[in-house]
């Protein structure tokens, strides 16, 4: 097949890692001709395409395909997309992200590409926007949904959200969990001592980690607030914040003001290859984001045998099962958050039991090869339905 993926920017993030692995699998395992179209932007999250991570993948960087809405850039980006798609002649166009998804679907549909698919990694509209902004994004998604053959959700919760918002009927969605390279997480324990030594922790410390950009709606402030109570109950607890972003100074100041400086450490920005080592140093993972399709950190921690505490948002409940693989907490309930973290921090056998359950339950489900096979099977099915004679199977 000739397959074109479109995403606005290739920062270090879940949707981007998903897309890159899918592209590489299609090339290596199926012999497909794959082109990745992206924009020039990178940010404090880092560049996923650096250091040769893309291998032999063909990449087209379009100057005007930017994340921010800008009518002039967007018109030029549409023209760039049209030219690139015409030159490549894809059998399948697969779009990701809000801007890339809307522009990419519009152009691919207008060019009569046989199969047009869009992945919903997270809804672009959410309760923390103004009503006007939310309505605009919802209407844009409804318009774009009519210009693709199918939509892939990374969690059932994303399908429910989009269907309830009237974006598209349920039968137009398929859930395919976002895949990853599971082997490094299965072997995360081998890095435990090295990373803990780096941060000055000994075997008596219980380390709870959080993997997320230091950004709004990621819930770091909630974790700091709950940590006051957790530290009081379990003094040997320590917190590792993996990631970087604009809120680092603000968060540091708040920790110091609450007397928590010695209990928190920042890893700074780490490449995806180092995430398993970070999880290996942890005893549990906490996820306090207020919106996210299905945070990759949750299955990553479980595959590494670490239990998780997560806000009960979006797709979290599809991997976090209370009293089995961790605890779900109502978003913003700091009392329940502190209780769950304290319970895990004070009970080693509980952590081990939950970690083993998560590892056995989710390892195969989240292999990137499993994801790619399901996605490619969908391409074939849609191709057959479209009656296209262009794809040789």
Secondary structure, 3 states (H helix, E strand, C coil): CEEEEECCCCECCHHHHHHHHHHHHHHHHHCCEEEEEEECCCCCCCECCHHHCCCCCEEEEECCCCCCCCHHHHHHHHHHHHHHHHHHCCCEEEECCHHHHHHHHHHHHHCCCCEEEEEECCCCCCCCCCHHHHHHHHHHHHHHHCCCCEEEECCHHHHHHHHHCCCCCHHHEEECCCCECCHHHHCHHHHHHHHHHHCCCCCCCEEEEEECCCCCCCCHHHHHHHHHHHHHHCCCEEEEEEECCCCHHHHHHHHHHCCCHHHEEEEECCCHHHHHHHHHCCCEEEECCCCCCCCHHHHHHHHCCCEEEEECCCCHHHCCCECCCEEEECCCCHHHHHHHHHHHHCCHHHHHHHHHHHHHHHCCCCEHHHHHHHHHHHHHHHHHHHCCCCCCC
